[in-house]
Amino acid sequence: MDTLFNKIRQLLEQLISTQSFSREEGNAAQVIRDFFAKEGIPYETRLHNTWSYNLHFDNSKPTLLLNSHIDTVKPSSQWTKDPFTPVVEDGKLFGLGSNDAGGPLVALIGTFLHFYAAEDLPFNICMIASAEEEISGQNGIALLQDITEQCAAAIVGEPTEMEMATAERGLMVIDAEVKGVAGHAARDTGVNAIYKAIDDIRWFRDHQLEKQCPVLGPTKMTVTVIEAGRQHNVVPDTCKYVIDVRTTAAYGYDELVAFMSQHVHASLTPRSTRLQPSIIPEDHPLVQTGKALGIRTFGSATLSDQALLKIPSVKMGPGKSERSHTADEFIFVEELRKGLETYIHLIKNLPCLPVKN
């Protein structure tokens, strides 16, 4: 275990030293590929995505997907350290992407390496180091749908303090447009689109949808942008606003938009419905095994590549979500070790997976 841990720690330090902003992950992808090659592990590639299967892959068995991402956000101006120089202080490994999601990524790669040559696994293992997670891009995990849909279930590596997220909110951004009638502000003419929009905004603020997710609770609807008017003396005939909807599996997106449209003046147009919420059944082997090992389960408010997977998945990994995207980002070295050990323990105790239909 010490040898394996040292390998993944060195890999994480290499990744920190390699700039890997979203859509610019080529060098980081090469670091992953060089690591696999050094370990004698064949791999496949598609743009900046890299994946590999266990040595004794058996088509008659289901496949467990291990996935995390290689891209990072750009460092803010508030960093006091060089974001691309890994340094350990007081047990903390500092560096851009150390927590989100370099730690989970290398811990999953170490787990894959641990089981790579095992001959008695009840399932296959596929490891994917993917790109463009931070922007939910088209050329990340979404590009590998033909690979991921062949898997029976997934562990998505994100910093959760090694707790298991069994549900995750999705995101739907809606553009709303209210029509009024232009008029002179000094006269009682026209229909003020802003006033009509105020009625809408009040409804989004106060209304709680009836159906709720047992893990995540209610869908959250928040008006975040508003635009109207060009002249102080003209009653505006148009008001546009944007609704940020943090969704759950309680509602389908079409159903949700149709219900909203019945209660507001605006015409509603979703920008995208790609980022779907996820929830895994409580009786799924991944969840039951985790609980048996004392792993706490929870519902996650933050997005990950789970939103683009169409298979049952859990999200868990070393590190802490609140450190993501912050200046002087870090992960505790012991968190990384615990993450590796917990992943291995979970998979070692996983009896089997439901065969994908």
C-alpha positions, 0 to 999 in steps of 0.5 A, a space after each residue: 500500500 505504501 508503494 502504491 500511495 507513493 505512486 499516486 502522490 507523485 502522480 498528483 504532484 505531476 498533475 499540479 505542475 501541469 497546467 490543465 485548464 478546461 479545453 487545454 488539458 492535452 499536457 495533463 492527459 499525456 501525464 496520465 498516459 505516461 503513467 499508464 505506460 510506465 505501469 504497463 497498462 494499455 489505454 485508449 484515447 479520445 481527444 483529451 480523455 483517456 481510459 483503460 480496462 482491467 487486464 482480465 476483462 470478461 464480456 460476460 461480467 458487468 463493468 464498474 466505471 471509475 471516473 474523475 476529471 483532469 481539468 481545473 478552473 483558472 487560479 484567482 488573483 488571491 493565490 499567495 502560492 504558485 498554483 503550479 508548484 506542489 508544496 507540502 506544509 503542515 500535512 497539506 499538499 497545496 496546488 491548483 487542482 489538488 482537491 478538485 479533483 486531482 486527489 480523487 482522480 489519482 486515488 481512483 487511478 491507484 484503486 484501478 492499479 490495485 485491481 488491474 491484474 486481479 483474476 477473481 473480480 465479479 465485475 470488470 473495471 473501467 477507469 476514465 480520466 476525462 476532460 472538460 468537467 468544469 465546464 460540462 463540455 461536449 468533449 469530456 465524459 459526454 464524448 464517451 457515452 458509447 463507453 459509459 453506457 456499457 457500464 453497469 454503475 459508476 463511482 465519480 471522484 469528487 471531493 466529498 470527504 469520502 462520504 457517498 453522494 447518492 443523489 445530485 442536483 441537475 441544472 436547467 437555466 431558463 430564459 424568460 421573456 415578458 411582453 408588455 405594451 410601450 407607453 409614456 411614463 408620464 401618462 397612464 398608458 401602456 402595460 409595464 413589462 417590469 411589473 408583470 415580471 415582478 409578479 413572476 419573480 415573486 412566484 419563483 421566490 415564494 412557490 415550493 413545488 409539491 413533489 420532492 426528492 427524498 434525498 435532496 428535498 425540493 427543486 430550487 428556483 432562483 431568478 438571477 438576471 433581469 434586463 428591461 427598459 432603455 429610457 426613463 420616460 418609456 414604459 418598457 414593453 419587454 422584460 427579460 430575466 433568467 431562472 437558475 433551476 437546481 433540479 432533482 429527479 422528482 420532475 422531468 424537465 419538460 414537466 417542470 417547464 410546463 408547470 412553471 409556464 402555467 403560473 407566470 406571464 413570461 414565455 420560458 425557453 430552456 437553454 439546455 437540458 443536458 445537466 440532469 439530476 441523478 439518484 441511485 436506488 437505496 438498495 443498489 449494491 454500491 450504496 448497501 456496501 458503502 453503508 455496511 462499511 460505515 460510509 455516510 450517504 448524502 445528497 449533493 447540491 453541486 454538479 459533476 460528471 454524474 449529470 452526463 452519465 446515464 447509469 447508476 452512480 455515486 459521487 465520492 472522493 478525498 478532499 472537501 468540496 468547500 476548498 474547490 476553486 479557492 485560492 491556495 487550494 490543498 488536500 491533506 496528504 492523509 486524506 489522499 491515503 484514506 481515499 485510496 484505502 477506502 476506495 479499495 475497501 469498498 470495491 473489495 467488499 462489493 459483491 457484484 453489480 446488476 447486469 446491465 440490460 
